[in-house]
Amino acid sequence: MTHLWVRAETRANERRVGLTPDGVRRLIADGFGVTVEDSADRIIPAQAYRDAGATITPAGSWREAPPDAIIFGLKELPADGSKLVHRHIMFGHAFKGQDDGPDLLRRFREGGGALYDLEYLTDEDGRRLAAFGYWAGYTGAAVSLRAWAAQQRGAVCAPVHAYADRHALTAELRADLDSVAAPRPSTIIVGAKGRVGRGAHDLLTEMGGHVTGWDLDETRHGGPFPEITQHPIFINAILAQPGCPVLLPRAALGPSRLLRVVGDVACDPTSEFNPVPVYDRATGWDAPVIRVEDDPPLDVMAIDNLPSILPLESSQDFAAQLLPVLAGLDRIDSGAWGRARAIFDSHVQEA
């Protein structure tokens, strides 16, 4: 019997989950065993999973899970240096030169476990099978607008928080924008045709203001891209990967720019392929932006768990995309799971 173990997230402000109670019912009906760790923070309460038939266990108990259990989470594991003996499904952020990647891979190598990275769970044509991108773009655009509004008041973006639903977010954001005298800013989105770009476009259109959408055709020449600096807000929606263009080098930040806020939704500042190399660290909920230039101001928003600002919608959407793939875990050596394992195997020995 395939045993899926949903662990509790340990990161602050992380309330998302990749499996809903309806998904638990589907997997159990298919012959899976499902264990869900208790969590006071998860947007869906443990009782709902218990009612769906899952076994509930204390948070953090995945370390003592049976060796054949497949541990499923979203964000990073505790950085305690321990050996990782299980197979883990999560966003590992370990294959593109990220600072913490070698240590994570070393822990897997020493423990004999394996990482099935959700970012690399793809179909035969390389397309992601499940992603939080839409809600990352939606919430990233919202925080970027908040940062712009704060600048209009001579301030820096205040801390952000989670919302019960998207309607609560948009109501608060609209009131914030209405409180400043300036008209809605224009925005350029690079990567506008992808999930992230579509989410950003929907939020920005809902709030008003002109939106310019760029994708492969507009960036194919490789740069420079002076048009980006002529928009008050720039949303980066392309992933850091080999061959991606540098969209905004520091040399482009001259005094004549109109650019005031960069919303780096893709958010990979420590990757050597970062297309927005004007900052060097992710931001957080308590301090959503980094001010990288003062005259005129330029703030970078680079929160790397943006969809958790809308944890219910983002969890339901992601879980619906992923469930058909999870249902194939009984064939973990083939298909999308086999491809993800091959990518891990190609990196783990180099760490």
Contacts in CASP RR format, 6 or more apart in sequence:
PFRMAT RR
TARGET T0000
AUTHOR 0000-0000-0000
METHOD contacts of the structure
MODEL  1
MTHLWVRAETRANERRVGLTPDGVRRLIADGFGVTVEDSADRIIPAQAYR
DAGATITPAGSWREAPPDAIIFGLKELPADGSKLVHRHIMFGHAFKGQDD
GPDLLRRFREGGGALYDLEYLTDEDGRRLAAFGYWAGYTGAAVSLRAWAA
QQRGAVCAPVHAYADRHALTAELRADLDSVAAPRPSTIIVGAKGRVGRGA
HDLLTEMGGHVTGWDLDETRHGGPFPEITQHPIFINAILAQPGCPVLLPR
AALGPSRLLRVVGDVACDPTSEFNPVPVYDRATGWDAPVIRVEDDPPLDV
MAIDNLPSILPLESSQDFAAQLLPVLAGLDRIDSGAWGRARAIFDSHVQE
A
1 31 0 8 1.000
1 32 0 8 1.000
1 33 0 8 1.000
2 31 0 8 1.000
2 32 0 8 1.000
2 33 0 8 1.000
2 70 0 8 1.000
2 329 0 8 1.000
2 330 0 8 1.000
2 332 0 8 1.000
3 32 0 8 1.000
3 33 0 8 1.000
3 34 0 8 1.000
3 35 0 8 1.000
3 65 0 8 1.000
3 66 0 8 1.000
3 68 0 8 1.000
3 69 0 8 1.000
3 70 0 8 1.000
4 19 0 8 1.000
4 27 0 8 1.000
4 32 0 8 1.000
4 33 0 8 1.000
4 34 0 8 1.000
4 35 0 8 1.000
4 69 0 8 1.000
4 70 0 8 1.000
4 72 0 8 1.000
4 326 0 8 1.000
4 329 0 8 1.000
5 34 0 8 1.000
5 35 0 8 1.000
5 36 0 8 1.000
5 37 0 8 1.000
5 62 0 8 1.000
5 65 0 8 1.000
5 69 0 8 1.000
5 70 0 8 1.000
5 71 0 8 1.000
5 72 0 8 1.000
6 17 0 8 1.000
6 18 0 8 1.000
6 19 0 8 1.000
6 34 0 8 1.000
6 35 0 8 1.000
6 36 0 8 1.000
6 37 0 8 1.000
6 49 0 8 1.000
6 54 0 8 1.000
6 72 0 8 1.000
6 73 0 8 1.000
7 37 0 8 1.000
7 59 0 8 1.000
7 60 0 8 1.000
7 62 0 8 1.000
7 71 0 8 1.000
7 72 0 8 1.000
7 73 0 8 1.000
8 37 0 8 1.000
8 38 0 8 1.000
8 39 0 8 1.000
8 41 0 8 1.000
8 42 0 8 1.000
8 59 0 8 1.000
8 60 0 8 1.000
9 15 0 8 1.000
9 16 0 8 1.000
9 17 0 8 1.000
9 39 0 8 1.000
9 41 0 8 1.000
9 42 0 8 1.000
9 73 0 8 1.000
9 74 0 8 1.000
9 75 0 8 1.000
10 60 0 8 1.000
10 75 0 8 1.000
10 77 0 8 1.000
10 78 0 8 1.000
11 75 0 8 1.000
11 76 0 8 1.000
11 305 0 8 1.000
12 285 0 8 1.000
13 162 0 8 1.000
13 285 0 8 1.000
13 305 0 8 1.000
13 308 0 8 1.000
14 41 0 8 1.000
14 74 0 8 1.000
14 75 0 8 1.000
14 305 0 8 1.000
14 308 0 8 1.000
15 41 0 8 1.000
15 42 0 8 1.000
15 43 0 8 1.000
15 162 0 8 1.000
15 308 0 8 1.000
15 311 0 8 1.000
16 42 0 8 1.000
16 43 0 8 1.000
16 74 0 8 1.000
16 132 0 8 1.000
16 305 0 8 1.000
16 307 0 8 1.000
16 308 0 8 1.000
16 311 0 8 1.000
16 314 0 8 1.000
16 315 0 8 1.000
16 318 0 8 1.000
17 42 0 8 1.000
17 43 0 8 1.000
17 44 0 8 1.000
17 74 0 8 1.000
17 315 0 8 1.000
17 319 0 8 1.000
18 72 0 8 1.000
18 73 0 8 1.000
18 74 0 8 1.000
18 315 0 8 1.000
18 318 0 8 1.000
18 319 0 8 1.000
18 322 0 8 1.000
19 27 0 8 1.000
19 34 0 8 1.000
19 36 0 8 1.000
19 72 0 8 1.000
19 319 0 8 1.000
19 322 0 8 1.000
19 323 0 8 1.000
19 326 0 8 1.000
20 44 0 8 1.000
20 315 0 8 1.000
20 316 0 8 1.000
20 319 0 8 1.000
20 320 0 8 1.000
21 44 0 8 1.000
21 48 0 8 1.000
21 49 0 8 1.000
21 51 0 8 1.000
21 52 0 8 1.000
21 54 0 8 1.000
22 52 0 8 1.000
23 52 0 8 1.000
23 319 0 8 1.000
23 323 0 8 1.000
23 326 0 8 1.000
24 34 0 8 1.000
24 36 0 8 1.000
24 49 0 8 1.000
24 52 0 8 1.000
24 53 0 8 1.000
24 54 0 8 1.000
25 52 0 8 1.000
25 53 0 8 1.000
26 323 0 8 1.000
26 327 0 8 1.000
27 33 0 8 1.000
27 34 0 8 1.000
27 323 0 8 1.000
27 326 0 8 1.000
27 327 0 8 1.000
28 34 0 8 1.000
28 52 0 8 1.000
28 53 0 8 1.000
28 54 0 8 1.000
30 327 0 8 1.000
32 329 0 8 1.000
32 330 0 8 1.000
33 55 0 8 1.000
34 49 0 8 1.000
34 53 0 8 1.000
34 54 0 8 1.000
34 55 0 8 1.000
35 54 0 8 1.000
35 55 0 8 1.000
35 56 0 8 1.000
35 57 0 8 1.000
35 65 0 8 1.000
35 69 0 8 1.000
36 46 0 8 1.000
36 49 0 8 1.000
36 50 0 8 1.000
36 54 0 8 1.000
36 55 0 8 1.000
36 56 0 8 1.000
36 57 0 8 1.000
37 56 0 8 1.000
37 57 0 8 1.000
37 58 0 8 1.000
37 59 0 8 1.000
37 60 0 8 1.000
37 61 0 8 1.000
37 62 0 8 1.000
38 46 0 8 1.000
38 56 0 8 1.000
38 57 0 8 1.000
38 58 0 8 1.000
38 59 0 8 1.000
39 46 0 8 1.000
39 59 0 8 1.000
43 311 0 8 1.000
43 312 0 8 1.000
43 315 0 8 1.000
44 315 0 8 1.000
46 56 0 8 1.000
49 56 0 8 1.000
50 56 0 8 1.000
62 69 0 8 1.000
62 71 0 8 1.000
62 86 0 8 1.000
63 82 0 8 1.000
65 71 0 8 1.000
65 86 0 8 1.000
67 85 0 8 1.000
67 86 0 8 1.000
69 86 0 8 1.000
70 86 0 8 1.000
70 87 0 8 1.000
70 88 0 8 1.000
70 89 0 8 1.000
70 329 0 8 1.000
70 332 0 8 1.000
71 86 0 8 1.000
71 87 0 8 1.000
71 88 0 8 1.000
71 89 0 8 1.000
71 90 0 8 1.000
72 88 0 8 1.000
72 89 0 8 1.000
72 90 0 8 1.000
72 326 0 8 1.000
73 88 0 8 1.000
73 89 0 8 1.000
73 90 0 8 1.000
74 90 0 8 1.000
74 91 0 8 1.000
74 118 0 8 1.000
75 90 0 8 1.000
75 91 0 8 1.000
75 305 0 8 1.000
76 90 0 8 1.000
76 91 0 8 1.000
76 92 0 8 1.000
76 93 0 8 1.000
76 100 0 8 1.000
76 104 0 8 1.000
77 84 0 8 1.000
77 88 0 8 1.000
77 90 0 8 1.000
77 104 0 8 1.000
79 100 0 8 1.000
79 103 0 8 1.000
81 103 0 8 1.000
81 107 0 8 1.000
82 107 0 8 1.000
83 107 0 8 1.000
83 110 0 8 1.000
83 111 0 8 1.000
83 112 0 8 1.000
84 107 0 8 1.000
84 108 0 8 1.000
84 110 0 8 1.000
84 111 0 8 1.000
84 112 0 8 1.000
84 113 0 8 1.000
85 111 0 8 1.000
85 112 0 8 1.000
85 113 0 8 1.000
86 113 0 8 1.000
87 113 0 8 1.000
87 114 0 8 1.000
87 116 0 8 1.000
87 332 0 8 1.000
88 108 0 8 1.000
88 113 0 8 1.000
88 114 0 8 1.000
88 115 0 8 1.000
88 116 0 8 1.000
89 116 0 8 1.000
89 118 0 8 1.000
90 115 0 8 1.000
90 117 0 8 1.000
90 118 0 8 1.000
91 117 0 8 1.000
91 118 0 8 1.000
91 119 0 8 1.000
92 101 0 8 1.000
92 104 0 8 1.000
92 115 0 8 1.000
92 117 0 8 1.000
92 118 0 8 1.000
92 119 0 8 1.000
93 100 0 8 1.000
93 101 0 8 1.000
93 119 0 8 1.000
94 100 0 8 1.000
94 101 0 8 1.000
94 102 0 8 1.000
94 104 0 8 1.000
94 105 0 8 1.000
94 115 0 8 1.000
94 117 0 8 1.000
94 347 0 8 1.000
95 101 0 8 1.000
95 117 0 8 1.000
95 120 0 8 1.000
95 343 0 8 1.000
95 347 0 8 1.000
96 240 0 8 1.000
96 241 0 8 1.000
96 268 0 8 1.000
96 271 0 8 1.000
96 272 0 8 1.000
96 273 0 8 1.000
97 270 0 8 1.000
97 271 0 8 1.000
97 272 0 8 1.000
98 268 0 8 1.000
98 270 0 8 1.000
98 271 0 8 1.000
99 270 0 8 1.000
101 351 0 8 1.000
102 351 0 8 1.000
103 351 0 8 1.000
104 115 0 8 1.000
105 115 0 8 1.000
105 347 0 8 1.000
105 348 0 8 1.000
105 350 0 8 1.000
105 351 0 8 1.000
106 351 0 8 1.000
108 114 0 8 1.000
108 115 0 8 1.000
108 344 0 8 1.000
108 348 0 8 1.000
109 348 0 8 1.000
109 349 0 8 1.000
109 351 0 8 1.000
114 341 0 8 1.000
114 344 0 8 1.000
114 345 0 8 1.000
114 348 0 8 1.000
115 344 0 8 1.000
115 348 0 8 1.000
116 332 0 8 1.000
116 337 0 8 1.000
116 340 0 8 1.000
116 341 0 8 1.000
116 344 0 8 1.000
117 340 0 8 1.000
117 343 0 8 1.000
117 344 0 8 1.000
118 130 0 8 1.000
118 322 0 8 1.000
119 128 0 8 1.000
120 339 0 8 1.000
120 340 0 8 1.000
120 343 0 8 1.000
121 128 0 8 1.000
121 129 0 8 1.000
121 130 0 8 1.000
121 325 0 8 1.000
121 336 0 8 1.000
121 337 0 8 1.000
121 339 0 8 1.000
121 340 0 8 1.000
122 128 0 8 1.000
122 129 0 8 1.000
122 336 0 8 1.000
122 339 0 8 1.000
122 340 0 8 1.000
123 129 0 8 1.000
123 336 0 8 1.000
129 321 0 8 1.000
129 322 0 8 1.000
129 325 0 8 1.000
129 336 0 8 1.000
130 318 0 8 1.000
130 321 0 8 1.000
130 322 0 8 1.000
130 325 0 8 1.000
131 195 0 8 1.000
131 318 0 8 1.000
131 321 0 8 1.000
132 307 0 8 1.000
132 314 0 8 1.000
132 317 0 8 1.000
132 318 0 8 1.000
133 195 0 8 1.000
133 196 0 8 1.000
133 199 0 8 1.000
133 265 0 8 1.000
133 307 0 8 1.000
134 195 0 8 1.000
134 196 0 8 1.000
134 198 0 8 1.000
134 199 0 8 1.000
134 317 0 8 1.000
135 199 0 8 1.000
135 306 0 8 1.000
135 307 0 8 1.000
135 310 0 8 1.000
135 313 0 8 1.000
135 314 0 8 1.000
135 317 0 8 1.000
136 195 0 8 1.000
136 196 0 8 1.000
136 199 0 8 1.000
136 265 0 8 1.000
136 306 0 8 1.000
136 307 0 8 1.000
137 195 0 8 1.000
137 196 0 8 1.000
137 197 0 8 1.000
137 199 0 8 1.000
137 200 0 8 1.000
137 203 0 8 1.000
137 235 0 8 1.000
137 237 0 8 1.000
137 265 0 8 1.000
137 306 0 8 1.000
138 166 0 8 1.000
138 199 0 8 1.000
138 200 0 8 1.000
138 202 0 8 1.000
138 203 0 8 1.000
138 310 0 8 1.000
139 169 0 8 1.000
139 203 0 8 1.000
139 306 0 8 1.000
139 307 0 8 1.000
139 309 0 8 1.000
139 310 0 8 1.000
140 200 0 8 1.000
140 203 0 8 1.000
140 235 0 8 1.000
140 263 0 8 1.000
140 265 0 8 1.000
140 301 0 8 1.000
140 303 0 8 1.000
140 306 0 8 1.000
140 309 0 8 1.000
141 187 0 8 1.000
141 199 0 8 1.000
141 200 0 8 1.000
141 201 0 8 1.000
141 203 0 8 1.000
141 204 0 8 1.000
141 235 0 8 1.000
141 263 0 8 1.000
141 265 0 8 1.000
142 169 0 8 1.000
142 170 0 8 1.000
142 173 0 8 1.000
142 203 0 8 1.000
142 309 0 8 1.000
143 157 0 8 1.000
143 160 0 8 1.000
143 263 0 8 1.000
143 288 0 8 1.000
143 301 0 8 1.000
143 303 0 8 1.000
143 306 0 8 1.000
143 309 0 8 1.000
144 187 0 8 1.000
144 233 0 8 1.000
144 235 0 8 1.000
144 261 0 8 1.000
144 262 0 8 1.000
144 263 0 8 1.000
144 301 0 8 1.000
145 173 0 8 1.000
145 176 0 8 1.000
145 177 0 8 1.000
145 185 0 8 1.000
145 203 0 8 1.000
145 204 0 8 1.000
145 207 0 8 1.000
145 233 0 8 1.000
146 157 0 8 1.000
146 158 0 8 1.000
146 160 0 8 1.000
146 173 0 8 1.000
146 176 0 8 1.000
146 288 0 8 1.000
147 156 0 8 1.000
147 157 0 8 1.000
147 261 0 8 1.000
147 263 0 8 1.000
147 288 0 8 1.000
147 289 0 8 1.000
147 299 0 8 1.000
147 301 0 8 1.000
148 185 0 8 1.000
148 232 0 8 1.000
148 233 0 8 1.000
148 260 0 8 1.000
148 261 0 8 1.000
149 176 0 8 1.000
149 177 0 8 1.000
149 179 0 8 1.000
149 180 0 8 1.000
150 156 0 8 1.000
150 157 0 8 1.000
150 158 0 8 1.000
151 260 0 8 1.000
151 261 0 8 1.000
151 297 0 8 1.000
151 299 0 8 1.000
152 180 0 8 1.000
152 181 0 8 1.000
152 182 0 8 1.000
153 179 0 8 1.000
153 180 0 8 1.000
156 289 0 8 1.000
156 291 0 8 1.000
156 299 0 8 1.000
157 288 0 8 1.000
157 289 0 8 1.000
157 299 0 8 1.000
157 301 0 8 1.000
158 288 0 8 1.000
159 285 0 8 1.000
159 286 0 8 1.000
159 287 0 8 1.000
159 288 0 8 1.000
160 285 0 8 1.000
160 288 0 8 1.000
160 303 0 8 1.000
160 309 0 8 1.000
161 285 0 8 1.000
161 309 0 8 1.000
162 308 0 8 1.000
162 309 0 8 1.000
162 310 0 8 1.000
162 311 0 8 1.000
163 169 0 8 1.000
163 172 0 8 1.000
163 309 0 8 1.000
163 310 0 8 1.000
164 312 0 8 1.000
165 310 0 8 1.000
165 312 0 8 1.000
165 313 0 8 1.000
166 310 0 8 1.000
166 313 0 8 1.000
169 309 0 8 1.000
169 310 0 8 1.000
170 203 0 8 1.000
170 206 0 8 1.000
170 207 0 8 1.000
173 207 0 8 1.000
174 207 0 8 1.000
177 184 0 8 1.000
177 207 0 8 1.000
183 209 0 8 1.000
184 207 0 8 1.000
184 208 0 8 1.000
184 209 0 8 1.000
185 209 0 8 1.000
185 231 0 8 1.000
185 232 0 8 1.000
185 233 0 8 1.000
185 260 0 8 1.000
186 209 0 8 1.000
186 210 0 8 1.000
186 211 0 8 1.000
186 212 0 8 1.000
186 231 0 8 1.000
186 232 0 8 1.000
186 233 0 8 1.000
187 200 0 8 1.000
187 204 0 8 1.000
187 209 0 8 1.000
187 210 0 8 1.000
187 211 0 8 1.000
187 212 0 8 1.000
187 231 0 8 1.000
187 232 0 8 1.000
187 233 0 8 1.000
187 234 0 8 1.000
187 235 0 8 1.000
188 211 0 8 1.000
188 212 0 8 1.000
188 213 0 8 1.000
188 214 0 8 1.000
188 227 0 8 1.000
188 228 0 8 1.000
188 231 0 8 1.000
188 233 0 8 1.000
188 234 0 8 1.000
188 235 0 8 1.000
189 197 0 8 1.000
189 200 0 8 1.000
189 201 0 8 1.000
189 204 0 8 1.000
189 211 0 8 1.000
189 212 0 8 1.000
189 213 0 8 1.000
189 214 0 8 1.000
189 235 0 8 1.000
189 237 0 8 1.000
190 213 0 8 1.000
190 214 0 8 1.000
190 215 0 8 1.000
190 218 0 8 1.000
190 219 0 8 1.000
190 228 0 8 1.000
190 234 0 8 1.000
190 235 0 8 1.000
190 236 0 8 1.000
190 237 0 8 1.000
190 238 0 8 1.000
190 247 0 8 1.000
191 197 0 8 1.000
191 213 0 8 1.000
191 214 0 8 1.000
191 215 0 8 1.000
191 236 0 8 1.000
191 237 0 8 1.000
191 238 0 8 1.000
192 198 0 8 1.000
192 200 0 8 1.000
192 201 0 8 1.000
192 213 0 8 1.000
192 214 0 8 1.000
192 215 0 8 1.000
192 237 0 8 1.000
193 215 0 8 1.000
193 216 0 8 1.000
194 215 0 8 1.000
194 237 0 8 1.000
196 237 0 8 1.000
196 265 0 8 1.000
196 266 0 8 1.000
197 235 0 8 1.000
197 237 0 8 1.000
197 265 0 8 1.000
200 235 0 8 1.000
200 237 0 8 1.000
200 265 0 8 1.000
201 211 0 8 1.000
201 213 0 8 1.000
204 211 0 8 1.000
204 235 0 8 1.000
205 211 0 8 1.000
212 227 0 8 1.000
212 231 0 8 1.000
219 225 0 8 1.000
219 238 0 8 1.000
219 245 0 8 1.000
219 247 0 8 1.000
222 245 0 8 1.000
223 245 0 8 1.000
223 246 0 8 1.000
224 249 0 8 1.000
224 252 0 8 1.000
225 245 0 8 1.000
225 247 0 8 1.000
225 248 0 8 1.000
225 252 0 8 1.000
226 252 0 8 1.000
228 234 0 8 1.000
228 247 0 8 1.000
228 248 0 8 1.000
228 252 0 8 1.000
228 259 0 8 1.000
229 248 0 8 1.000
229 252 0 8 1.000
229 253 0 8 1.000
229 254 0 8 1.000
229 257 0 8 1.000
229 258 0 8 1.000
229 259 0 8 1.000
230 257 0 8 1.000
230 258 0 8 1.000
230 259 0 8 1.000
231 258 0 8 1.000
231 259 0 8 1.000
232 258 0 8 1.000
232 259 0 8 1.000
232 260 0 8 1.000
232 261 0 8 1.000
233 259 0 8 1.000
233 260 0 8 1.000
233 261 0 8 1.000
233 262 0 8 1.000
233 263 0 8 1.000
234 247 0 8 1.000
234 248 0 8 1.000
234 259 0 8 1.000
234 261 0 8 1.000
234 262 0 8 1.000
234 263 0 8 1.000
235 263 0 8 1.000
235 265 0 8 1.000
236 247 0 8 1.000
236 248 0 8 1.000
236 262 0 8 1.000
236 263 0 8 1.000
236 264 0 8 1.000
236 265 0 8 1.000
236 266 0 8 1.000
236 275 0 8 1.000
236 276 0 8 1.000
237 265 0 8 1.000
237 266 0 8 1.000
238 244 0 8 1.000
238 247 0 8 1.000
238 266 0 8 1.000
238 275 0 8 1.000
239 266 0 8 1.000
239 268 0 8 1.000
240 266 0 8 1.000
240 268 0 8 1.000
240 271 0 8 1.000
240 273 0 8 1.000
240 274 0 8 1.000
240 275 0 8 1.000
241 273 0 8 1.000
242 273 0 8 1.000
243 273 0 8 1.000
244 273 0 8 1.000
244 275 0 8 1.000
245 275 0 8 1.000
246 275 0 8 1.000
246 277 0 8 1.000
247 275 0 8 1.000
247 276 0 8 1.000
248 262 0 8 1.000
248 275 0 8 1.000
248 276 0 8 1.000
248 277 0 8 1.000
248 278 0 8 1.000
249 277 0 8 1.000
249 278 0 8 1.000
250 277 0 8 1.000
250 278 0 8 1.000
253 259 0 8 1.000
253 278 0 8 1.000
253 292 0 8 1.000
253 293 0 8 1.000
253 298 0 8 1.000
255 295 0 8 1.000
255 296 0 8 1.000
257 296 0 8 1.000
257 298 0 8 1.000
259 298 0 8 1.000
260 296 0 8 1.000
260 297 0 8 1.000
260 298 0 8 1.000
260 299 0 8 1.000
261 289 0 8 1.000
261 298 0 8 1.000
261 299 0 8 1.000
261 300 0 8 1.000
261 301 0 8 1.000
262 276 0 8 1.000
262 278 0 8 1.000
262 279 0 8 1.000
262 298 0 8 1.000
262 299 0 8 1.000
262 300 0 8 1.000
262 301 0 8 1.000
263 300 0 8 1.000
263 301 0 8 1.000
263 302 0 8 1.000
264 276 0 8 1.000
264 279 0 8 1.000
264 300 0 8 1.000
264 301 0 8 1.000
264 302 0 8 1.000
265 306 0 8 1.000
266 275 0 8 1.000
267 282 0 8 1.000
267 302 0 8 1.000
267 303 0 8 1.000
267 304 0 8 1.000
267 306 0 8 1.000
268 274 0 8 1.000
269 276 0 8 1.000
269 279 0 8 1.000
269 280 0 8 1.000
269 281 0 8 1.000
269 282 0 8 1.000
269 302 0 8 1.000
270 280 0 8 1.000
270 281 0 8 1.000
276 300 0 8 1.000
278 292 0 8 1.000
278 298 0 8 1.000
278 300 0 8 1.000
279 290 0 8 1.000
279 292 0 8 1.000
279 300 0 8 1.000
279 302 0 8 1.000
281 290 0 8 1.000
281 302 0 8 1.000
282 302 0 8 1.000
282 303 0 8 1.000
282 304 0 8 1.000
283 289 0 8 1.000
283 290 0 8 1.000
283 300 0 8 1.000
283 301 0 8 1.000
283 302 0 8 1.000
283 303 0 8 1.000
284 303 0 8 1.000
285 303 0 8 1.000
288 301 0 8 1.000
288 303 0 8 1.000
289 299 0 8 1.000
289 300 0 8 1.000
289 301 0 8 1.000
290 299 0 8 1.000
290 300 0 8 1.000
290 302 0 8 1.000
291 297 0 8 1.000
291 298 0 8 1.000
291 299 0 8 1.000
292 298 0 8 1.000
292 299 0 8 1.000
292 300 0 8 1.000
307 314 0 8 1.000
307 318 0 8 1.000
308 314 0 8 1.000
325 336 0 8 1.000
325 337 0 8 1.000
328 337 0 8 1.000
329 337 0 8 1.000
331 337 0 8 1.000
332 338 0 8 1.000
332 341 0 8 1.000
333 341 0 8 1.000
END
